[in-house]
Structure formats: structure tokens, C-alpha cells
Amino acid sequence: MTEYSLAEDLALALELADAADALSLDRFQALDLVVETKPDRTPVTDADKAVERAIRAGLEKTRPDDAILGEEYGGDGAEAHSHRQWIIDPIDGTANFLRGVPVWGTLIALVVDGVPVVGVTSSPALKKRWWASTGAGAWMTDRTGAEPAAESRGAAPHAAVSQSPAPRRLEVSKVSDLESASISYNSLQGWDEAGHLDELMQLSRTVWRTRAYGEMWAYMLLAEGLVDLVGEFDLKAYDVAALIPIVREAGGQFTSLRGSDPLWAGDALASNGRIHQATVDLLNITG
């Protein structure tokens, strides 16, 4: 089996995200968007499927020996035991996507021996992308303030200039007590259905500010230092795999709500690290 450096794997993930963005953005707010309901009663669009197929095709061509697990097309049954496993969520936030809300993104992760080591979160409707690989830090690009290319300003096509903002390194906040923390709980229904709404209410009475930013965006706000804590239930590996290295490389901590390994836990607690254990202790979620 060929071995690749993390830099090579990250470069591939970013290339795959470019292709994914082109597909998803083209279908965003499309009048002919096809929406179906999966057996778990969650929506899936033709864009979800097309993006995952494109990423899979890229991986099968460039990393033929690696296992793949995706939200829409599953895995081969051996992915959880693979040395190298790519985990894909083609559109995290499908409900937002189909309603025309711009908070959604493609998540691409590489897990080596059970540990997420590469993560890319790309949100073309927000014009932002975040990424990380173990030991190389967490980074983002933000195109919201970029000037339009020359071609779009009426210049001749050959004069078009790509505006690529310089990547910015991410760092979590330095808030060190829960009383000063801003948190995202993502969904009241999620905490209620898990039987832990009382714990969330207790946490909300302790912290400074509560919001439900939702989807991958809450975790990226954490990595940027704009939110101090994120917690939620009802998660799959493809919901969190790409987020874990980004939060950790930004200096944060990412576990389950019980403080354990989050990848297959079904829930997540991410923080700036300084308030993590205090939150685990306050919530006291067991079982």
C-alpha cells in the first residue's frame, strides 16, 4: 500500500472540495432541485448525491486502497477497521440547503487508525473554507470581502483575475470560565429527544450567552475564537470527522458529551479547552 504524507492528503481533500463546491453551488436555490426523504425521515437532494459521487470518484482514482464512508452511499463494511478511511458528508445542513439558507457545507475527512488527521469544511454559499491536518495548524479563507474578478466587472475575459484571499490561521478563544462563555447548543429538540434538556437548561443558566448556530458552522465559529463551546446530540461519524482536526489544531478540545472519543459516540462537545472539563462535570451525562 502506498503511503502519503498528510500534506499530500490535505492537498487532495482541498481539490475534492473545489469540485464539490462547484456542484453544490450550482444546485443551491435551483428551481428544479430534486428532494427525497430517506428511511430515517431526513431529506436528501440530487446535490447531496452528486457531490458524494464526485468525491468518491476522485478518491477511488487517487487513493484506490483507502476505505470510504459517506452519508449517502455508506461504506464497504470494513471502513471502521481500515488503516486509512475517508469520511464524507457531501452537504452538511441539507435542510438549510433545500430551504435556501446559506449555512451548509461539504465535510471531507481522513481518519488514520481511528483518528481524524485531515479535515476540510467548505461552505461556498458563505464564501468560507476551513481546514486542518495534524501538526500543521487550522486555517481558513474568507471570500466575503473579496473584490469581484476583472471579468465580472466588465473587463475582457482574458483580463479576469482570481481573487484568492490569504489563509488565516485559526485560534480558539481564551475564555476561561463558564460564566463568561458563549455557547451553541444547536437544537433544543435534539437535547430534549436525548433526555437531557434539563442539563442544557442548567448549562444555559451558568453561561453568559446561548445561541443555536447549527450545523458545521457552530464548530467553525469555535475554531475562529468567536464561540467558546458547542454541544449536540444525534450525530454520525460523517457529521464530526472533518470538524475534529480543525477544532483541535485551532487549540480546542473535542470529545463526546461524556468526555470520551467523539468519532463514533453519537454526540459531541467541542470547546476552547479551558472550559471543557467544567462543562463535562456540570452536564454529568452518563450511560
Number of C-alpha atoms within 10 A of each C-alpha: 7 7 9 9 8 17 14 11 19 21 13 16 24 20 14 21 26 14 14 28 22 12 16 25 17 11 20 18 15 11 7 8 13 12 14 12 10 10 7 6 8 10 15 20 18 14 24 24 17 17 25 22 17 17 24 20 14 17 19 14 10 11 20 13 15 18 23 28 22 21 20 18 13 12 16 10 11 11 19 17 12 17 14 21 24 28 27 30 27 29 28 25 21 22 16 16 24 21 10 14 15 18 21 27 31 27 29 30 32 28 24 16 13 17 17 24 24 28 31 30 28 27 26 23 18 16 15 15 21 26 30 30 24 17 11 12 18 26 22 23 17 18 17 11 8 12 14 13 16 16 14 12 10 10 12 10 11 8 11 15 14 12 12 12 14 11 14 13 17 24 22 26 22 14 17 15 16 21 15 13 22 19 26 23 22 21 16 16 12 16 20 14 11 13 10 16 15 12 15 18 13 12 19 20 11 16 16 14 16 18 15 14 18 18 19 23 20 25 28 24 19 27 33 23 21 16 25 32 33 27 24 23 23 13 16 17 20 22 25 28 28 32 28 26 30 34 30 25 24 24 22 25 23 29 20 21 26 20 20 13 15 22 24 17 17 16 22 26 23 30 29 27 21 20 21 24 14 14 21 16 12 14 18 13 13 7 4
